[in-house]
Amino acid sequence: MRHLDVLIAAPSDPAGLPAWGDYHFARGLQAALQRAGVRSRLLFRDTYEAAPPPAGGGDLLVIRGKFAPALSWLERAGYGTRLLWQISWPLDPTPEEWQSYDRIAVASPQDLPRIARLSGRPCLLLLQATAFAPHRQQQPDLSGQLLFVGSTRGQVRPIVADFAAAALPLQLIGQGWESVGLRPVAPGIPNACLPALYSGALAVLNDHHSAMAAYGYLNNRCFDVLACGVPLITDVAPGCPAELAAAVICHRPGTDTPQRSLERALALQEQRQLLMAVARQTRRHHSFEARVAQLLAAAGTDAGTP
């Protein structure tokens, strides 16, 4: 594999790209591909059909969230191998869509057998990944705040509502919170600033779309937070690798008490060696470099070879 086009759900407008999580995900993947000797190019949802074929040919990887390319384009695009990485929204694709690819990577051990059966295609497990690492700083202040980064998605997110109702120290960053009676400290944050922000938090809150939770997809924020050596408080942890579970606190809104989850986070912050060990495991086994190695092995090629 010498060249890989990577198609993502974000539109091509440079001004808006930094707000798209899948753009940063793809950039992390591209950096790992480059280090492995594989050239890559990003394709975008609004311009991919007009993009010229890669010089000298190449393969295609579609990062499948809410967006899917036209099947007619897939048929005529002329790629050597067409790969799909199903990272979320598992109920959106049809069997016909899956069957349009040569190989499918699935970010859920639970859902892999279903997709393999419906697609009839070779499938491999490829969890989401991270490029984050702990930010160099002094030990975090254990009286510091809990953190949540994200918008309201047009509704009150249960895990945020649970902790806010308990009047616990919660720092919100994202849009739309004023409409539900909460005040964020900022409407957004550059992706490059997140490792430092996560590293200084007492713990980071996380949640999943309902289909991701039901079908076993662990989102990439989980890997980002754990790679920073910080406790993760999440609604569910579907398919969480065993080596990371020690730093994960599952909090079911309406069932678990925020005070108890906070106590568990405080106890974890006192176990810095454990948190740093989880961070090392995350970066070793769940980096984009690790995912690129899996992709190349599944494709039966070495980096930099046809």
Secondary structure, DSSP 4 states (H G I P E B T S, - for coil): --EEEEE-SS-S-TTTGGG-HHHHHHHHHHHHHHHTT-EEEEE-TTTGGGSPPPTT--EEEEEESS----HHHHHHS--S-EEEEE-S-TTS--HHHHTTSSEEEES-TTTHHHHHHHH-S-EEE----B-------SPPPTT--EEEES--TTS--HHHHHHHHTT--EEEESSSGGGGT---SBS---GGGHHHHHHTSSEEEE---HHHHHTTPPPHHHHHHHHTT--EEES--TT--GGGGGGEEE--TTTS-HHHHHHHHHHHHT-HHHHHHHHHHHHHHSBHHHHHHHHHHHHT--TT--
